[in-house]
Amino acid sequence: MGGSSAEFLSQIIYLSITIAFCVTLYILVAPLLEGDKLKKRMDSVANARDTMRQNRMAQLESEASLRNESKGMARDLVDKFSLEKLLEASDLKDKLAQAGMRGQAPIYRFYMIKLILPLVGLGFGLVFLILLNVPGWSMVQRAAGTLALTTLGYYLPGALLKSKAQKRLASIMEVFPDALDLLLICVESGMSVELAFGRVADELAENSVELAEEFQLTTAELSYLSSRRVAYENLARRNNHVGIKSVATALVQSERYGTPLGETLRTMANENRMMRQMAAEKKAASLPAKLTVPMILCFLPVLFIVILTPAAMRLAEAL
């Protein structure tokens, strides 16, 4: 019995030593077999970045090809009459981008419309005001009306473009502070700036299509431009608002001086939220002044009629 117990104990010890030796050997040899994990991870990130860059470039090329196909007669007309020099506007491209129209096709259409509308106003004035004299005005009045229609046709495209840009910017600024909060969460969770902008754009697609589009464009520019500063400056130029400009400036400074991006985004989100609140308070403060004229024209006459009519009826019966 004693010999069998000693033999069994020796087998257990031998088996334990063998297992320990195998585990030690595996721990020493496994890293050599796996290679450099860090290098593999960096290579995978680089490959993913290259893939994203190629996809963005392919998307932009497809959009550019579609825009080139849609030029047609407008481009020929602008080139034929040299409207770019005649109606030169240095910041036209930025204004069109602020209204959500990018590429060369909107520029040619704008120049064509700005040429056609004054001619239409002039023709309408010559036919209906001067030749036919439909309203029965004097010659001075007819000439002034024709000149007014021509001037209106010249300035109307710019006014409509400005109005569209303001409406688009207002819809963007409603959700911009929330977008900065989402961007802060993505950055602090370990995402890169490119992936963070893309993820926030996907999340905001239902709430604000305009802001999602701007973030997607920024993601594309961050992917293929050599400097992130240019992408941030393009974002500020496409959206002419002091809040977005301050965010772009802060991102550029964070990129240049290495300041923490999370703190920058948190500060900018708070500032833009305060700006949104101040804008709402400003609108609320101006509401009584805006309601004065409608109240005088609409409410007070009705109120006088309701109050004075019974008295007038009783006075008429008494007389």
C-alpha positions, 0 to 999 in steps of 0.5 A: 500500500505504501509503495503504491501511494508513493508511486501515485504521488510521484506521478502527480508531481511529474505530471504537474512539472510537465504541465508547468513546463508546457505553460511556461514554454507557451508563454515564452514562445507565443509572443514570438509566433504572434508577431508585433500586435501593435504593428498589426493594429496600426496597419489595420487602422491605416488600411481602414483610413485608406479605404475610407479615403478611397470611398470618400474620393469615389463619392465626391468624384461621382457627385462631381460627374453628376454636377458636370452633366447638369451644366449644359445650356447655363454654362454655355450662356455664361461663357458666351456672354462672359457673365462671370466678369460682367456680374463678378461676385467675389464671395458668390461661391461661399454664399452658394455654399451657405445656401447648400449649393456646391459645385460649379453648376449652381454658379452658372445657374445663378449668373444665368438667372441674374441675367434673365430676370432683369431682361424679363422685368424690362420686357414686362415694363416696356410691353404692359407699362409703356406700350399698352399702359394697362394701369393708366399711368403717366409717362414718368410713372411708367418709366419709373415702374419699368426701372423698378421692375428691372432693378427688382429682377437684378437684385431678387436672386441675391435676396432669395439666396440670402434668405435661403442661407439664413433659413438653412443656418437657423436650422443648423444652429438649432441642433449644433450644441447637441451635435457638439455634445455627441462629438465630445462623447465620441472623442472621449470614447476613443474615436478619431476626429474623422470617425467622430464627425461621421458618426455624429452625422449619421445620428443627426440625419433625422433631426437636421439634414443640413448639419449632417451634410456639413459634418459628412463633408467635413469627414470627407475633407479630414480624410483626404486633405493633407491638413485638418486646419483646411477642413475646419476652415472650410466648415466655418466658411460654409456656415457663416455663423460666429458660433461655428467659426469659434468652434473651427478656430478652437479645433485648429488651435487644438490641432496646432498646440496639442490642447485636449480636444475634449475640453475644447468641445465641452467649452464650445458646446456650452458657449453655443448653447448659451448663444442659442438661449440668448437668441431665443430670449432676444426673439421673445423680447422683440415679440411685444413690439412686433405684435403692436401693429397687428393688435392696432390693425386687427384686434382694436377695431373688433374690440371697439365694434363689440363694445360700442355696437350695443351702446349705439343700438340703445342710443338709436332706439332711444332717439 
